[in-house]
Amino acid sequence: MPDLRLSDLLTERLRLRALRPGDAPDLLALYADPEVMRHWIHPPWSLLAQAQAAIDEAQRDLTSGRALHLAIEARLDGRLAGSCALYDIAPEQRRATLGYLLAAPYWGKGMAREALQAMLGHGLGTLGLERIEAEVTPHNVASQSLLARLGFRRERRLPARWHVGGATRDVDLWAFTLACHE
Ligand SMILES: CC(C)(COP(=O)(O)OP(=O)(O)OC[C@H]1O[C@@H](n2cnc3c(N)ncnc32)[C@H](O)[C@@H]1OP(=O)(O)O)[C@@H](O)C(=O)NCCC(=O)NCCS
């Protein structure tokens, strides 16, 4: 099991830190926005209990080494700008999956790239990962542009991969592979 406890990851404008119970109202606001959740793997949340359960799970996953789920905080005012995660961590395979979202007011400012560069650096450096995957719906242009900018490559279409609110969705598998960048 990898030791996922970390000091905060700092970038020019952002602080990536462990989620804490007091984040629940802001996390709910983020995951309740239909625009943010348009291409997500589950429907928007509507209850504070959903945010609280996610934070509890993030804390358990941190202890078990299964996932590293971080708050993305704006350093300017300390507000929750988004969240990102390395989940399905398979240390023996040196592989994990990346997830991320930002609140709409933060879009288009290079902030996701800034946050994920730090997260990737941590995953590839401290955690010793060699392959980081991401699953993205084909219509999520912003997310695909972001991944391409970070050096991910689209590998293949996974048909009927997600079931979201009664609909079936195809998903594209993207991956950053260390071997391709050495
Ligand atoms: C995907 C998301 C995190 C991107 O965040 P962002 O902060 O706007 O992205 P950035 O500003 O860092 O942009 C990164 C790159 O993607 C490009 N990009 C961002 N949004 C874009 C859009 N709507 N259309 C085309 N390109 C876009 C940027 O131009 C930039 O490329 P560049 O550096 O070459 O200029 C954000 O749109 C979001 O939270 N969406 C909702 C949640 C979601 O779908 N998460 C991903 C699930 S797989």
PDBQT file of the ligand as one rigid body, heavy atoms in Angstrom, charges set to zero:
ROOT
HETATM    1  C1  LIG A 201     -12.337  20.012 -17.891  1.00  0.00    +0.000 C 
HETATM    2  C2  LIG A 201     -12.032  21.211 -16.997  1.00  0.00    +0.000 C 
HETATM    3  C3  LIG A 201     -11.431  20.698 -15.668  1.00  0.00    +0.000 C 
HETATM    4  C4  LIG A 201     -11.021  22.122 -17.713  1.00  0.00    +0.000 C 
HETATM    5  O1  LIG A 201     -10.671  23.159 -16.804  1.00  0.00    +0.000 OA
HETATM    6  P1  LIG A 201     -10.029  24.538 -17.270  1.00  0.00    +0.000 P 
HETATM    7  O2  LIG A 201      -9.421  25.169 -16.052  1.00  0.00    +0.000 OA
HETATM    8  O3  LIG A 201     -11.023  25.333 -18.038  1.00  0.00    +0.000 OA
HETATM    9  O4  LIG A 201      -8.870  24.096 -18.253  1.00  0.00    +0.000 OA
HETATM   10  P2  LIG A 201      -7.582  24.958 -18.562  1.00  0.00    +0.000 P 
HETATM   11  O5  LIG A 201      -7.970  26.422 -18.586  1.00  0.00    +0.000 OA
HETATM   12  O6  LIG A 201      -6.462  24.556 -17.660  1.00  0.00    +0.000 OA
HETATM   13  O7  LIG A 201      -7.267  24.547 -20.070  1.00  0.00    +0.000 OA
HETATM   14  C5  LIG A 201      -6.393  23.487 -20.421  1.00  0.00    +0.000 C 
HETATM   15  C6  LIG A 201      -6.338  23.385 -21.929  1.00  0.00    +0.000 C 
HETATM   16  O8  LIG A 201      -7.607  22.954 -22.429  1.00  0.00    +0.000 OA
HETATM   17  C7  LIG A 201      -8.143  23.924 -23.331  1.00  0.00    +0.000 C 
HETATM   18  N1  LIG A 201      -9.579  24.070 -23.072  1.00  0.00    +0.000 N 
HETATM   19  C8  LIG A 201     -10.168  24.294 -21.878  1.00  0.00    +0.000 A 
HETATM   20  N2  LIG A 201     -11.497  24.409 -22.041  1.00  0.00    +0.000 NA
HETATM   21  C9  LIG A 201     -11.724  24.261 -23.375  1.00  0.00    +0.000 A 
HETATM   22  C10 LIG A 201     -12.896  24.262 -24.170  1.00  0.00    +0.000 A 
HETATM   23  N3  LIG A 201     -14.116  24.449 -23.620  1.00  0.00    +0.000 N 
HETATM   24  N4  LIG A 201     -12.779  24.053 -25.503  1.00  0.00    +0.000 NA
HETATM   25  C11 LIG A 201     -11.573  23.856 -26.056  1.00  0.00    +0.000 A 
HETATM   26  N5  LIG A 201     -10.411  23.829 -25.359  1.00  0.00    +0.000 NA
HETATM   27  C12 LIG A 201     -10.493  24.034 -24.032  1.00  0.00    +0.000 A 
HETATM   28  C13 LIG A 201      -7.434  25.213 -23.027  1.00  0.00    +0.000 C 
HETATM   29  O9  LIG A 201      -7.369  26.042 -24.158  1.00  0.00    +0.000 OA
HETATM   30  C14 LIG A 201      -6.073  24.745 -22.584  1.00  0.00    +0.000 C 
HETATM   31  O10 LIG A 201      -5.210  24.516 -23.663  1.00  0.00    +0.000 OA
HETATM   32  P3  LIG A 201      -3.958  25.508 -23.917  1.00  0.00    +0.000 P 
HETATM   33  O11 LIG A 201      -3.133  25.451 -22.646  1.00  0.00    +0.000 OA
HETATM   34  O12 LIG A 201      -3.272  24.893 -25.079  1.00  0.00    +0.000 OA
HETATM   35  O13 LIG A 201      -4.559  26.846 -24.157  1.00  0.00    +0.000 OA
HETATM   36  C15 LIG A 201     -13.313  22.037 -16.686  1.00  0.00    +0.000 C 
HETATM   37  O14 LIG A 201     -13.900  22.402 -17.915  1.00  0.00    +0.000 OA
HETATM   38  C16 LIG A 201     -14.337  21.290 -15.853  1.00  0.00    +0.000 C 
HETATM   39  O15 LIG A 201     -14.245  21.238 -14.614  1.00  0.00    +0.000 OA
HETATM   40  N6  LIG A 201     -15.354  20.689 -16.513  1.00  0.00    +0.000 N 
HETATM   41  C17 LIG A 201     -16.436  20.009 -15.787  1.00  0.00    +0.000 C 
HETATM   42  C18 LIG A 201     -15.992  18.725 -15.102  1.00  0.00    +0.000 C 
HETATM   43  C19 LIG A 201     -15.413  17.731 -16.085  1.00  0.00    +0.000 C 
HETATM   44  O16 LIG A 201     -15.956  17.520 -17.157  1.00  0.00    +0.000 OA
HETATM   45  N7  LIG A 201     -14.314  17.096 -15.652  1.00  0.00    +0.000 N 
HETATM   46  C20 LIG A 201     -13.625  16.119 -16.473  1.00  0.00    +0.000 C 
HETATM   47  C21 LIG A 201     -14.310  14.810 -16.445  1.00  0.00    +0.000 C 
HETATM   48  S1  LIG A 201     -13.417  13.622 -17.423  1.00  0.00    +0.000 SA
ENDROOT
TORSDOF 0
